[in-house]
Amino acid sequence: MSNCLFCKIIKKEIPAKIVYEDDEVIAFDDIRPQAPVHTLIIPKEHISTLKEATEDQVALLGRILLKAKTIAAQKGIDQSGFRIVLNTGPDSGQEVFHLHLHLLGGRRLGWPPG
């Protein structure tokens, strides 16, 4: 997607504080953090929302979740706890239409969210 902000980060056209990257996944710190740790974990393949994900992408979606666990440990929040958020569509608060997980932690998070 040529106008996708996250695709531009993947292509290194826009700078980001990258904390993890491999052939399929990239993770970077959110520029408007909502918690002491707020990292976005995204597939390099453009998938607009979870609604557009297919059965062929099951392994990729699982990989993203497992990378969230790894990054939580890297950030030192794996023992105290962390939250993973996946917004889908405008009413959920999704602003960038490239599937992404928010990894949040570093403080007690309230419930219910929103």
NULUM-927803 format. One record per residue: residue number from 1; residue in one letter; y, z, x of N, C-alpha, C, O in turn. Coordinates in nm, 2 decimals, padded with zeros to 4 digits. Example, Ala and Ser with C-alpha at 12.3 -4.5 7.8 and 13.67 -1.06 7.14 Angstrom:
2
seq:1, type:A, n_yy:-00.57, n_zz:00.78, n_xx:01.32, ca_yy:-00.45, ca_zz:00.78, ca_xx:01.23, c_yy:-00.33, c_zz:00.78, c_xx:01.32, o_yy:-00.33, o_zz:00.85, o_xx:01.42;
seq:2, type:S, n_yy:-00.22, n_zz:00.71, n_xx:01.28, ca_yy:-00.11, ca_zz:00.71, ca_xx:01.37, c_yy:00.00, c_zz:00.79, c_xx:01.29, o_yy:00.11, o_zz:00.80, o_xx:01.34;
This chain:
114
seq:1, type:M, n_yy:-00.12, n_zz:00.00, n_xx:00.09, ca_yy:00.00, ca_zz:00.00, ca_xx:00.00, c_yy:00.12, c_zz:00.00, c_xx:00.09, o_yy:00.14, o_zz:00.09, o_xx:00.17;
seq:2, type:S, n_yy:00.21, n_zz:-00.10, n_xx:00.08, ca_yy:00.32, ca_zz:-00.11, ca_xx:00.17, c_yy:00.43, c_zz:-00.01, c_xx:00.14, o_yy:00.50, o_zz:00.02, o_xx:00.24;
seq:3, type:N, n_yy:00.45, n_zz:00.04, n_xx:00.02, ca_yy:00.55, ca_zz:00.13, ca_xx:-00.01, c_yy:00.51, c_zz:00.28, c_xx:-00.01, o_yy:00.59, o_zz:00.37, o_xx:-00.04;
seq:4, type:C, n_yy:00.38, n_zz:00.30, n_xx:00.02, ca_yy:00.33, ca_zz:00.44, ca_xx:00.01, c_yy:00.37, c_zz:00.52, c_xx:00.13, o_yy:00.34, o_zz:00.48, o_xx:00.24;
seq:5, type:L, n_yy:00.44, n_zz:00.63, n_xx:00.10, ca_yy:00.48, ca_zz:00.72, ca_xx:00.21, c_yy:00.37, c_zz:00.76, c_xx:00.30, o_yy:00.38, o_zz:00.76, o_xx:00.42;
seq:6, type:F, n_yy:00.25, n_zz:00.80, n_xx:00.24, ca_yy:00.14, ca_zz:00.85, ca_xx:00.32, c_yy:00.08, c_zz:00.74, c_xx:00.40, o_yy:00.03, o_zz:00.76, o_xx:00.51;
seq:7, type:C, n_yy:00.07, n_zz:00.62, n_xx:00.35, ca_yy:00.02, ca_zz:00.50, ca_xx:00.42, c_yy:00.11, c_zz:00.48, c_xx:00.54, o_yy:00.06, o_zz:00.44, o_xx:00.65;
seq:8, type:K, n_yy:00.24, n_zz:00.50, n_xx:00.53, ca_yy:00.33, ca_zz:00.48, ca_xx:00.64, c_yy:00.31, c_zz:00.59, c_xx:00.75, o_yy:00.32, o_zz:00.56, o_xx:00.87;
seq:9, type:I, n_yy:00.28, n_zz:00.71, n_xx:00.71, ca_yy:00.24, ca_zz:00.82, ca_xx:00.80, c_yy:00.11, c_zz:00.78, c_xx:00.87, o_yy:00.10, o_zz:00.80, o_xx:01.00;
seq:10, type:I, n_yy:00.01, n_zz:00.73, n_xx:00.80, ca_yy:-00.11, ca_zz:00.69, ca_xx:00.86, c_yy:-00.09, c_zz:00.58, c_xx:00.97, o_yy:-00.15, o_zz:00.59, o_xx:01.08;
seq:11, type:K, n_yy:00.00, n_zz:00.49, n_xx:00.94, ca_yy:00.03, ca_zz:00.38, ca_xx:01.03, c_yy:00.13, c_zz:00.42, c_xx:01.14, o_yy:00.17, o_zz:00.34, o_xx:01.23;
seq:12, type:K, n_yy:00.18, n_zz:00.55, n_xx:01.14, ca_yy:00.27, ca_zz:00.61, ca_xx:01.24, c_yy:00.41, c_zz:00.54, c_xx:01.23, o_yy:00.48, o_zz:00.53, o_xx:01.32;
seq:13, type:E, n_yy:00.44, n_zz:00.49, n_xx:01.11, ca_yy:00.57, ca_zz:00.43, ca_xx:01.08, c_yy:00.67, c_zz:00.54, c_xx:01.05, o_yy:00.79, o_zz:00.52, o_xx:01.06;
seq:14, type:I, n_yy:00.62, n_zz:00.66, n_xx:01.00, ca_yy:00.70, ca_zz:00.77, ca_xx:00.97, c_yy:00.64, c_zz:00.89, c_xx:01.05, o_yy:00.52, o_zz:00.91, o_xx:01.05;
seq:15, type:P, n_yy:00.73, n_zz:00.97, n_xx:01.12, ca_yy:00.67, ca_zz:01.08, ca_xx:01.19, c_yy:00.62, c_zz:01.19, c_xx:01.10, o_yy:00.67, o_zz:01.21, o_xx:00.99;
seq:16, type:A, n_yy:00.52, n_zz:01.26, n_xx:01.15, ca_yy:00.46, ca_zz:01.38, ca_xx:01.08, c_yy:00.40, c_zz:01.47, c_xx:01.18, o_yy:00.36, o_zz:01.43, o_xx:01.29;
seq:17, type:K, n_yy:00.39, n_zz:01.60, n_xx:01.15, ca_yy:00.33, ca_zz:01.69, ca_xx:01.24, c_yy:00.18, c_zz:01.69, c_xx:01.21, o_yy:00.13, o_zz:01.76, o_xx:01.12;
seq:18, type:I, n_yy:00.11, n_zz:01.60, n_xx:01.27, ca_yy:-00.04, ca_zz:01.58, ca_xx:01.25, c_yy:-00.12, c_zz:01.69, c_xx:01.31, o_yy:-00.10, o_zz:01.72, o_xx:01.43;
seq:19, type:V, n_yy:-00.20, n_zz:01.75, n_xx:01.23, ca_yy:-00.29, ca_zz:01.86, ca_xx:01.28, c_yy:-00.43, c_zz:01.82, c_xx:01.29, o_yy:-00.51, o_zz:01.89, o_xx:01.36;
seq:20, type:Y, n_yy:-00.47, n_zz:01.71, n_xx:01.24, ca_yy:-00.61, ca_zz:01.66, ca_xx:01.25, c_yy:-00.61, c_zz:01.51, c_xx:01.22, o_yy:-00.53, o_zz:01.46, o_xx:01.13;
seq:21, type:E, n_yy:-00.69, n_zz:01.43, n_xx:01.29, ca_yy:-00.71, ca_zz:01.29, ca_xx:01.26, c_yy:-00.84, c_zz:01.24, c_xx:01.31, o_yy:-00.88, o_zz:01.28, o_xx:01.42;
seq:22, type:D, n_yy:-00.91, n_zz:01.16, n_xx:01.23, ca_yy:-01.02, ca_zz:01.09, ca_xx:01.27, c_yy:-01.02, c_zz:00.95, c_xx:01.21, o_yy:-00.91, o_zz:00.91, o_xx:01.16;
seq:23, type:D, n_yy:-01.12, n_zz:00.87, n_xx:01.21, ca_yy:-01.12, ca_zz:00.74, ca_xx:01.15, c_yy:-01.10, c_zz:00.73, c_xx:01.00, o_yy:-01.05, o_zz:00.63, o_xx:00.95;
seq:24, type:E, n_yy:-01.13, n_zz:00.84, n_xx:00.93, ca_yy:-01.12, ca_zz:00.83, ca_xx:00.78, c_yy:-01.02, c_zz:00.93, c_xx:00.72, o_yy:-00.98, o_zz:00.91, o_xx:00.61;
seq:25, type:V, n_yy:-00.98, n_zz:01.03, n_xx:00.79, ca_yy:-00.90, ca_zz:01.14, ca_xx:00.74, c_yy:-00.78, c_zz:01.17, c_xx:00.83, o_yy:-00.80, o_zz:01.16, o_xx:00.95;
seq:26, type:I, n_yy:-00.67, n_zz:01.20, n_xx:00.77, ca_yy:-00.56, ca_zz:01.25, ca_xx:00.85, c_yy:-00.50, c_zz:01.38, c_xx:00.78, o_yy:-00.50, o_zz:01.38, o_xx:00.66;
seq:27, type:A, n_yy:-00.45, n_zz:01.47, n_xx:00.85, ca_yy:-00.40, ca_zz:01.59, ca_xx:00.80, c_yy:-00.27, c_zz:01.62, c_xx:00.87, o_yy:-00.26, o_zz:01.61, o_xx:00.99;
seq:28, type:F, n_yy:-00.17, n_zz:01.66, n_xx:00.79, ca_yy:-00.04, ca_zz:01.69, ca_xx:00.85, c_yy:00.03, c_zz:01.80, c_xx:00.77, o_yy:00.00, o_zz:01.82, o_xx:00.65;
seq:29, type:D, n_yy:00.12, n_zz:01.88, n_xx:00.84, ca_yy:00.19, ca_zz:01.99, ca_xx:00.77, c_yy:00.30, c_zz:01.93, c_xx:00.67, o_yy:00.36, o_zz:01.83, o_xx:00.70;
seq:30, type:D, n_yy:00.30, n_zz:01.99, n_xx:00.55, ca_yy:00.40, ca_zz:01.95, ca_xx:00.45, c_yy:00.54, c_zz:01.98, c_xx:00.50, o_yy:00.57, o_zz:02.08, o_xx:00.56;
seq:31, type:I, n_yy:00.63, n_zz:01.88, n_xx:00.47, ca_yy:00.77, ca_zz:01.90, ca_xx:00.51, c_yy:00.85, c_zz:02.00, c_xx:00.42, o_yy:00.96, o_zz:02.04, o_xx:00.45;
seq:32, type:R, n_yy:00.79, n_zz:02.03, n_xx:00.30, ca_yy:00.85, ca_zz:02.13, ca_xx:00.21, c_yy:00.74, c_zz:02.23, c_xx:00.18, o_yy:00.69, o_zz:02.24, o_xx:00.07;
seq:33, type:P, n_yy:00.71, n_zz:02.32, n_xx:00.28, ca_yy:00.59, ca_zz:02.41, ca_xx:00.26, c_yy:00.62, c_zz:02.51, c_xx:00.14, o_yy:00.73, o_zz:02.57, o_xx:00.13;
seq:34, type:Q, n_yy:00.51, n_zz:02.54, n_xx:00.07, ca_yy:00.52, ca_zz:02.63, ca_xx:-00.04, c_yy:00.44, c_zz:02.76, c_xx:00.00, o_yy:00.43, o_zz:02.85, o_xx:-00.09;
seq:35, type:A, n_yy:00.40, n_zz:02.77, n_xx:00.12, ca_yy:00.33, ca_zz:02.89, ca_xx:00.17, c_yy:00.34, c_zz:02.88, c_xx:00.33, o_yy:00.37, o_zz:02.77, o_xx:00.38;
seq:36, type:P, n_yy:00.31, n_zz:02.99, n_xx:00.40, ca_yy:00.32, ca_zz:02.98, ca_xx:00.54, c_yy:00.24, c_zz:02.87, c_xx:00.60, o_yy:00.27, o_zz:02.81, o_xx:00.70;
seq:37, type:V, n_yy:00.12, n_zz:02.85, n_xx:00.54, ca_yy:00.04, ca_zz:02.73, ca_xx:00.58, c_yy:00.04, c_zz:02.64, c_xx:00.46, o_yy:-00.01, o_zz:02.68, o_xx:00.35;
seq:38, type:H, n_yy:00.08, n_zz:02.52, n_xx:00.48, ca_yy:00.08, ca_zz:02.42, ca_xx:00.38, c_yy:00.05, c_zz:02.28, c_xx:00.45, o_yy:00.15, o_zz:02.22, o_xx:00.50;
seq:39, type:T, n_yy:-00.07, n_zz:02.24, n_xx:00.45, ca_yy:-00.11, ca_zz:02.12, ca_xx:00.51, c_yy:-00.17, c_zz:02.02, c_xx:00.41, o_yy:-00.24, o_zz:02.06, o_xx:00.32;
seq:40, type:L, n_yy:-00.13, n_zz:01.90, n_xx:00.43, ca_yy:-00.18, ca_zz:01.79, ca_xx:00.34, c_yy:-00.30, c_zz:01.72, c_xx:00.41, o_yy:-00.29, o_zz:01.68, o_xx:00.53;
seq:41, type:I, n_yy:-00.41, n_zz:01.70, n_xx:00.34, ca_yy:-00.52, ca_zz:01.63, ca_xx:00.39, c_yy:-00.55, c_zz:01.51, c_xx:00.31, o_yy:-00.57, o_zz:01.52, o_xx:00.18;
seq:42, type:I, n_yy:-00.55, n_zz:01.39, n_xx:00.37, ca_yy:-00.56, ca_zz:01.27, ca_xx:00.29, c_yy:-00.66, c_zz:01.17, c_xx:00.35, o_yy:-00.69, o_zz:01.18, o_xx:00.47;
seq:43, type:P, n_yy:-00.72, n_zz:01.09, n_xx:00.27, ca_yy:-00.80, ca_zz:00.98, ca_xx:00.32, c_yy:-00.71, c_zz:00.87, c_xx:00.38, o_yy:-00.60, o_zz:00.85, o_xx:00.32;
seq:44, type:K, n_yy:-00.75, n_zz:00.80, n_xx:00.48, ca_yy:-00.68, ca_zz:00.69, ca_xx:00.53, c_yy:-00.69, c_zz:00.57, c_xx:00.44, o_yy:-00.60, o_zz:00.49, o_xx:00.43;
seq:45, type:E, n_yy:-00.79, n_zz:00.57, n_xx:00.36, ca_yy:-00.81, ca_zz:00.46, ca_xx:00.26, c_yy:-00.71, c_zz:00.50, c_xx:00.14, o_yy:-00.72, o_zz:00.61, o_xx:00.10;
seq:46, type:H, n_yy:-00.64, n_zz:00.40, n_xx:00.10, ca_yy:-00.54, ca_zz:00.43, ca_xx:-00.01, c_yy:-00.62, c_zz:00.44, c_xx:-00.14, o_yy:-00.68, o_zz:00.35, o_xx:-00.19;
seq:47, type:I, n_yy:-00.61, n_zz:00.56, n_xx:-00.20, ca_yy:-00.66, ca_zz:00.59, ca_xx:-00.33, c_yy:-00.55, c_zz:00.66, c_xx:-00.40, o_yy:-00.50, o_zz:00.76, o_xx:-00.36;
seq:48, type:S, n_yy:-00.50, n_zz:00.60, n_xx:-00.51, ca_yy:-00.37, ca_zz:00.65, ca_xx:-00.57, c_yy:-00.39, c_zz:00.79, c_xx:-00.63, o_yy:-00.31, o_zz:00.88, o_xx:-00.60;
seq:49, type:T, n_yy:-00.49, n_zz:00.81, n_xx:-00.71, ca_yy:-00.52, ca_zz:00.95, ca_xx:-00.77, c_yy:-00.67, c_zz:00.97, c_xx:-00.78, o_yy:-00.75, o_zz:00.87, o_xx:-00.76;
seq:50, type:L, n_yy:-00.71, n_zz:01.09, n_xx:-00.81, ca_yy:-00.85, ca_zz:01.11, ca_xx:-00.83, c_yy:-00.91, c_zz:01.03, c_xx:-00.94, o_yy:-01.03, o_zz:00.99, o_xx:-00.94;
seq:51, type:K, n_yy:-00.83, n_zz:00.99, n_xx:-01.04, ca_yy:-00.87, ca_zz:00.90, ca_xx:-01.15, c_yy:-00.92, c_zz:00.77, c_xx:-01.10, o_yy:-01.01, o_zz:00.71, o_xx:-01.16;
seq:52, type:E, n_yy:-00.86, n_zz:00.72, n_xx:-00.99, ca_yy:-00.90, ca_zz:00.59, ca_xx:-00.93, c_yy:-01.02, c_zz:00.60, c_xx:-00.84, o_yy:-01.07, o_zz:00.50, o_xx:-00.80;
seq:53, type:A, n_yy:-01.06, n_zz:00.72, n_xx:-00.80, ca_yy:-01.18, ca_zz:00.73, ca_xx:-00.71, c_yy:-01.30, c_zz:00.68, c_xx:-00.77, o_yy:-01.32, o_zz:00.69, o_xx:-00.89;
seq:54, type:T, n_yy:-01.39, n_zz:00.63, n_xx:-00.69, ca_yy:-01.52, ca_zz:00.57, ca_xx:-00.74, c_yy:-01.64, c_zz:00.64, c_xx:-00.68, o_yy:-01.62, o_zz:00.72, o_xx:-00.58;
seq:55, type:E, n_yy:-01.75, n_zz:00.61, n_xx:-00.73, ca_yy:-01.88, ca_zz:00.67, ca_xx:-00.68, c_yy:-01.90, c_zz:00.63, c_xx:-00.53, o_yy:-01.96, o_zz:00.70, o_xx:-00.45;
seq:56, type:D, n_yy:-01.85, n_zz:00.51, n_xx:-00.49, ca_yy:-01.86, ca_zz:00.47, ca_xx:-00.35, c_yy:-01.78, c_zz:00.55, c_xx:-00.26, o_yy:-01.80, o_zz:00.55, o_xx:-00.14;
seq:57, type:Q, n_yy:-01.69, n_zz:00.64, n_xx:-00.31, ca_yy:-01.60, ca_zz:00.72, ca_xx:-00.23, c_yy:-01.64, c_zz:00.87, c_xx:-00.22, o_yy:-01.57, o_zz:00.95, o_xx:-00.18;
seq:58, type:V, n_yy:-01.76, n_zz:00.90, n_xx:-00.28, ca_yy:-01.81, ca_zz:01.03, ca_xx:-00.29, c_yy:-01.81, c_zz:01.10, c_xx:-00.15, o_yy:-01.77, o_zz:01.21, o_xx:-00.13;
seq:59, type:A, n_yy:-01.87, n_zz:01.03, n_xx:-00.05, ca_yy:-01.88, ca_zz:01.09, ca_xx:00.09, c_yy:-01.74, c_zz:01.11, c_xx:00.14, o_yy:-01.72, o_zz:01.22, o_xx:00.21;
seq:60, type:L, n_yy:-01.65, n_zz:01.02, n_xx:00.12, ca_yy:-01.51, ca_zz:01.04, ca_xx:00.17, c_yy:-01.45, c_zz:01.16, c_xx:00.11, o_yy:-01.38, o_zz:01.24, o_xx:00.18;
seq:61, type:L, n_yy:-01.46, n_zz:01.18, n_xx:-00.02, ca_yy:-01.40, ca_zz:01.29, ca_xx:-00.09, c_yy:-01.47, c_zz:01.42, c_xx:-00.04, o_yy:-01.39, o_zz:01.52, o_xx:-00.02;
seq:62, type:G, n_yy:-01.59, n_zz:01.42, n_xx:-00.02, ca_yy:-01.66, ca_zz:01.54, ca_xx:00.04, c_yy:-01.61, c_zz:01.57, c_xx:00.18, o_yy:-01.59, o_zz:01.69, o_xx:00.22;
seq:63, type:R, n_yy:-01.59, n_zz:01.47, n_xx:00.26, ca_yy:-01.54, ca_zz:01.49, ca_xx:00.39, c_yy:-01.41, c_zz:01.55, c_xx:00.39, o_yy:-01.38, o_zz:01.64, o_xx:00.48;
seq:64, type:I, n_yy:-01.32, n_zz:01.51, n_xx:00.30, ca_yy:-01.19, ca_zz:01.57, ca_xx:00.29, c_yy:-01.20, c_zz:01.72, c_xx:00.27, o_yy:-01.13, o_zz:01.80, o_xx:00.33;
seq:65, type:L, n_yy:-01.28, n_zz:01.76, n_xx:00.17, ca_yy:-01.30, ca_zz:01.90, ca_xx:00.14, c_yy:-01.35, c_zz:01.98, c_xx:00.27, o_yy:-01.30, o_zz:02.09, o_xx:00.29;
seq:66, type:L, n_yy:-01.45, n_zz:01.92, n_xx:00.34, ca_yy:-01.50, ca_zz:01.99, ca_xx:00.45, c_yy:-01.40, c_zz:02.00, c_xx:00.56, o_yy:-01.39, o_zz:02.10, o_xx:00.64;
seq:67, type:K, n_yy:-01.31, n_zz:01.90, n_xx:00.58, ca_yy:-01.20, ca_zz:01.91, ca_xx:00.67, c_yy:-01.10, c_zz:02.02, c_xx:00.64, o_yy:-01.04, o_zz:02.08, o_xx:00.72;
seq:68, type:A, n_yy:-01.08, n_zz:02.04, n_xx:00.51, ca_yy:-00.99, ca_zz:02.15, ca_xx:00.46, c_yy:-01.05, c_zz:02.28, c_xx:00.52, o_yy:-00.97, o_zz:02.36, o_xx:00.56;
seq:69, type:K, n_yy:-01.18, n_zz:02.30, n_xx:00.51, ca_yy:-01.24, ca_zz:02.42, ca_xx:00.56, c_yy:-01.21, c_zz:02.44, c_xx:00.71, o_yy:-01.18, o_zz:02.54, o_xx:00.76;
seq:70, type:T, n_yy:-01.23, n_zz:02.33, n_xx:00.78, ca_yy:-01.21, ca_zz:02.33, ca_xx:00.93, c_yy:-01.07, c_zz:02.36, c_xx:00.97, o_yy:-01.04, o_zz:02.43, o_xx:01.06;
seq:71, type:I, n_yy:-00.98, n_zz:02.29, n_xx:00.89, ca_yy:-00.83, ca_zz:02.31, ca_xx:00.92, c_yy:-00.79, c_zz:02.46, c_xx:00.89, o_yy:-00.71, o_zz:02.51, o_xx:00.95;
seq:72, type:A, n_yy:-00.85, n_zz:02.51, n_xx:00.78, ca_yy:-00.82, ca_zz:02.65, ca_xx:00.74, c_yy:-00.86, c_zz:02.74, c_xx:00.86, o_yy:-00.78, o_zz:02.84, o_xx:00.89;
seq:73, type:A, n_yy:-00.97, n_zz:02.72, n_xx:00.92, ca_yy:-01.01, ca_zz:02.80, ca_xx:01.04, c_yy:-00.92, c_zz:02.78, c_xx:01.15, o_yy:-00.88, o_zz:02.87, o_xx:01.22;
seq:74, type:Q, n_yy:-00.88, n_zz:02.65, n_xx:01.18, ca_yy:-00.79, ca_zz:02.62, ca_xx:01.29, c_yy:-00.65, c_zz:02.69, c_xx:01.27, o_yy:-00.59, o_zz:02.73, o_xx:01.36;
seq:75, type:K, n_yy:-00.61, n_zz:02.70, n_xx:01.14, ca_yy:-00.48, ca_zz:02.76, ca_xx:01.11, c_yy:-00.49, c_zz:02.91, c_xx:01.10, o_yy:-00.39, o_zz:02.98, o_xx:01.08;
seq:76, type:G, n_yy:-00.61, n_zz:02.97, n_xx:01.10, ca_yy:-00.63, ca_zz:03.11, ca_xx:01.10, c_yy:-00.63, c_zz:03.18, c_xx:00.96, o_yy:-00.60, o_zz:03.29, o_xx:00.95;
seq:77, type:I, n_yy:-00.65, n_zz:03.10, n_xx:00.86, ca_yy:-00.65, ca_zz:03.15, ca_xx:00.72, c_yy:-00.79, c_zz:03.15, c_xx:00.66, o_yy:-00.80, o_zz:03.18, o_xx:00.54;
seq:78, type:D, n_yy:-00.89, n_zz:03.12, n_xx:00.73, ca_yy:-01.03, ca_zz:03.11, ca_xx:00.67, c_yy:-01.08, c_zz:03.24, c_xx:00.63, o_yy:-01.16, o_zz:03.25, o_xx:00.54;
seq:79, type:Q, n_yy:-01.04, n_zz:03.35, n_xx:00.70, ca_yy:-01.10, ca_zz:03.48, ca_xx:00.67, c_yy:-01.02, c_zz:03.55, c_xx:00.55, o_yy:-01.08, o_zz:03.61, o_xx:00.47;
seq:80, type:S, n_yy:-00.89, n_zz:03.53, n_xx:00.55, ca_yy:-00.81, ca_zz:03.59, ca_xx:00.45, c_yy:-00.81, c_zz:03.52, c_xx:00.32, o_yy:-00.79, o_zz:03.58, o_xx:00.21;
seq:81, type:G, n_yy:-00.84, n_zz:03.39, n_xx:00.32, ca_yy:-00.85, ca_zz:03.31, ca_xx:00.20, c_yy:-00.74, c_zz:03.20, c_xx:00.20, o_yy:-00.64, o_zz:03.21, o_xx:00.26;
seq:82, type:F, n_yy:-00.78, n_zz:03.09, n_xx:00.12, ca_yy:-00.69, ca_zz:02.98, ca_xx:00.11, c_yy:-00.71, c_zz:02.91, c_xx:-00.02, o_yy:-00.81, o_zz:02.94, o_xx:-00.09;
seq:83, type:R, n_yy:-00.62, n_zz:02.83, n_xx:-00.06, ca_yy:-00.63, ca_zz:02.75, ca_xx:-00.19, c_yy:-00.62, c_zz:02.61, c_xx:-00.15, o_yy:-00.54, o_zz:02.56, o_xx:-00.07;
seq:84, type:I, n_yy:-00.70, n_zz:02.53, n_xx:-00.23, ca_yy:-00.69, ca_zz:02.38, ca_xx:-00.22, c_yy:-00.65, c_zz:02.33, c_xx:-00.35, o_yy:-00.70, o_zz:02.37, o_xx:-00.46;
seq:85, type:V, n_yy:-00.54, n_zz:02.25, n_xx:-00.35, ca_yy:-00.49, ca_zz:02.19, ca_xx:-00.48, c_yy:-00.50, c_zz:02.04, c_xx:-00.47, o_yy:-00.46, o_zz:01.98, o_xx:-00.36;
seq:86, type:L, n_yy:-00.54, n_zz:01.98, n_xx:-00.57, ca_yy:-00.54, ca_zz:01.83, ca_xx:-00.59, c_yy:-00.48, c_zz:01.80, c_xx:-00.72, o_yy:-00.54, o_zz:01.80, o_xx:-00.82;
seq:87, type:N, n_yy:-00.35, n_zz:01.75, n_xx:-00.71, ca_yy:-00.28, ca_zz:01.71, ca_xx:-00.83, c_yy:-00.31, c_zz:01.57, c_xx:-00.86, o_yy:-00.33, o_zz:01.48, o_xx:-00.77;
seq:88, type:T, n_yy:-00.32, n_zz:01.54, n_xx:-00.99, ca_yy:-00.35, ca_zz:01.41, ca_xx:-01.04, c_yy:-00.26, c_zz:01.37, c_xx:-01.15, o_yy:-00.27, o_zz:01.42, o_xx:-01.26;
seq:89, type:G, n_yy:-00.17, n_zz:01.28, n_xx:-01.12, ca_yy:-00.08, ca_zz:01.23, ca_xx:-01.22, c_yy:00.06, c_zz:01.31, c_xx:-01.23, o_yy:00.07, o_zz:01.41, o_xx:-01.17;
seq:90, type:P, n_yy:00.15, n_zz:01.25, n_xx:-01.30, ca_yy:00.29, ca_zz:01.31, ca_xx:-01.30, c_yy:00.30, c_zz:01.45, c_xx:-01.36, o_yy:00.37, o_zz:01.53, o_xx:-01.30;
seq:91, type:D, n_yy:00.23, n_zz:01.48, n_xx:-01.46, ca_yy:00.23, ca_zz:01.61, ca_xx:-01.52, c_yy:00.18, c_zz:01.72, c_xx:-01.44, o_yy:00.21, o_zz:01.84, o_xx:-01.45;
seq:92, type:S, n_yy:00.09, n_zz:01.68, n_xx:-01.34, ca_yy:00.04, ca_zz:01.78, ca_xx:-01.25, c_yy:00.13, c_zz:01.82, c_xx:-01.14, o_yy:00.12, o_zz:01.92, o_xx:-01.07;
seq:93, type:G, n_yy:00.24, n_zz:01.73, n_xx:-01.12, ca_yy:00.33, ca_zz:01.75, ca_xx:-01.01, c_yy:00.31, c_zz:01.65, c_xx:-00.90, o_yy:00.37, o_zz:01.66, o_xx:-00.79;
seq:94, type:Q, n_yy:00.21, n_zz:01.56, n_xx:-00.91, ca_yy:00.19, ca_zz:01.46, ca_xx:-00.80, c_yy:00.31, c_zz:01.38, c_xx:-00.79, o_yy:00.36, o_zz:01.32, o_xx:-00.88;
seq:95, type:E, n_yy:00.37, n_zz:01.38, n_xx:-00.66, ca_yy:00.49, ca_zz:01.30, ca_xx:-00.63, c_yy:00.46, c_zz:01.18, c_xx:-00.55, o_yy:00.52, o_zz:01.08, o_xx:-00.56;
seq:96, type:V, n_yy:00.36, n_zz:01.19, n_xx:-00.46, ca_yy:00.32, ca_zz:01.08, ca_xx:-00.38, c_yy:00.18, c_zz:01.03, c_xx:-00.43, o_yy:00.09, o_zz:01.11, o_xx:-00.44;
seq:97, type:F, n_yy:00.18, n_zz:00.90, n_xx:-00.47, ca_yy:00.05, ca_zz:00.85, ca_xx:-00.53, c_yy:-00.04, c_zz:00.79, c_xx:-00.43, o_yy:-00.07, o_zz:00.67, o_xx:-00.43;
seq:98, type:H, n_yy:-00.09, n_zz:00.88, n_xx:-00.35, ca_yy:-00.20, ca_zz:00.86, ca_xx:-00.25, c_yy:-00.27, c_zz:00.99, c_xx:-00.26, o_yy:-00.22, o_zz:01.10, o_xx:-00.22;
seq:99, type:L, n_yy:-00.40, n_zz:00.99, n_xx:-00.29, ca_yy:-00.48, ca_zz:01.11, ca_xx:-00.31, c_yy:-00.46, c_zz:01.20, c_xx:-00.19, o_yy:-00.47, o_zz:01.16, o_xx:-00.08;
seq:100, type:H, n_yy:-00.43, n_zz:01.33, n_xx:-00.22, ca_yy:-00.42, ca_zz:01.43, ca_xx:-00.11, c_yy:-00.45, c_zz:01.57, c_xx:-00.16, o_yy:-00.42, o_zz:01.60, o_xx:-00.27;
seq:101, type:L, n_yy:-00.51, n_zz:01.65, n_xx:-00.07, ca_yy:-00.53, ca_zz:01.79, ca_xx:-00.09, c_yy:-00.42, c_zz:01.87, c_xx:-00.03, o_yy:-00.37, o_zz:01.83, o_xx:00.08;
seq:102, type:H, n_yy:-00.37, n_zz:01.97, n_xx:-00.10, ca_yy:-00.28, ca_zz:02.07, ca_xx:-00.04, c_yy:-00.37, c_zz:02.19, c_xx:00.00, o_yy:-00.44, o_zz:02.24, o_xx:-00.08;
seq:103, type:L, n_yy:-00.36, n_zz:02.22, n_xx:00.13, ca_yy:-00.43, ca_zz:02.34, ca_xx:00.18, c_yy:-00.32, c_zz:02.45, c_xx:00.20, o_yy:-00.23, o_zz:02.43, o_xx:00.28;
seq:104, type:L, n_yy:-00.33, n_zz:02.55, n_xx:00.12, ca_yy:-00.23, ca_zz:02.66, ca_xx:00.11, c_yy:-00.28, c_zz:02.79, c_xx:00.15, o_yy:-00.40, o_zz:02.83, o_xx:00.12;
seq:105, type:G, n_yy:-00.21, n_zz:02.87, n_xx:00.23, ca_yy:-00.25, ca_zz:03.00, ca_xx:00.27, c_yy:-00.15, c_zz:03.07, c_xx:00.35, o_yy:-00.04, o_zz:03.03, o_xx:00.37;
seq:106, type:G, n_yy:-00.19, n_zz:03.19, n_xx:00.41, ca_yy:-00.11, ca_zz:03.26, ca_xx:00.49, c_yy:-00.03, c_zz:03.37, c_xx:00.42, o_yy:00.04, o_zz:03.45, o_xx:00.49;
seq:107, type:R, n_yy:-00.05, n_zz:03.38, n_xx:00.29, ca_yy:00.00, ca_zz:03.49, ca_xx:00.21, c_yy:-00.08, c_zz:03.50, c_xx:00.08, o_yy:-00.16, o_zz:03.41, o_xx:00.05;
seq:108, type:R, n_yy:-00.06, n_zz:03.61, n_xx:00.01, ca_yy:-00.13, ca_zz:03.62, ca_xx:-00.12, c_yy:-00.07, c_zz:03.52, c_xx:-00.22, o_yy:00.05, o_zz:03.52, o_xx:-00.23;
seq:109, type:L, n_yy:-00.15, n_zz:03.44, n_xx:-00.28, ca_yy:-00.11, ca_zz:03.34, ca_xx:-00.37, c_yy:-00.12, c_zz:03.39, c_xx:-00.51, o_yy:-00.23, o_zz:03.45, o_xx:-00.55;
seq:110, type:G, n_yy:-00.02, n_zz:03.36, n_xx:-00.60, ca_yy:-00.03, ca_zz:03.41, ca_xx:-00.73, c_yy:-00.12, c_zz:03.33, c_xx:-00.82, o_yy:-00.15, o_zz:03.21, o_xx:-00.79;
seq:111, type:W, n_yy:-00.15, n_zz:03.38, n_xx:-00.93, ca_yy:-00.23, ca_zz:03.31, ca_xx:-01.04, c_yy:-00.18, c_zz:03.35, c_xx:-01.17, o_yy:-00.16, o_zz:03.47, o_xx:-01.19;
seq:112, type:P, n_yy:-00.16, n_zz:03.27, n_xx:-01.27, ca_yy:-00.19, ca_zz:03.13, ca_xx:-01.26, c_yy:-00.08, c_zz:03.05, c_xx:-01.18, o_yy:00.04, o_zz:03.10, o_xx:-01.18;
seq:113, type:P, n_yy:-00.11, n_zz:02.94, n_xx:-01.12, ca_yy:-00.01, ca_zz:02.86, ca_xx:-01.06, c_yy:00.07, c_zz:02.78, c_xx:-01.16, o_yy:00.04, o_zz:02.77, o_xx:-01.28;
seq:114, type:G, n_yy:00.19, n_zz:02.73, n_xx:-01.12, ca_yy:00.27, ca_zz:02.65, ca_xx:-01.20, c_yy:00.35, c_zz:02.72, c_xx:-01.30, o_yy:00.42, o_zz:02.66, o_xx:-01.38;
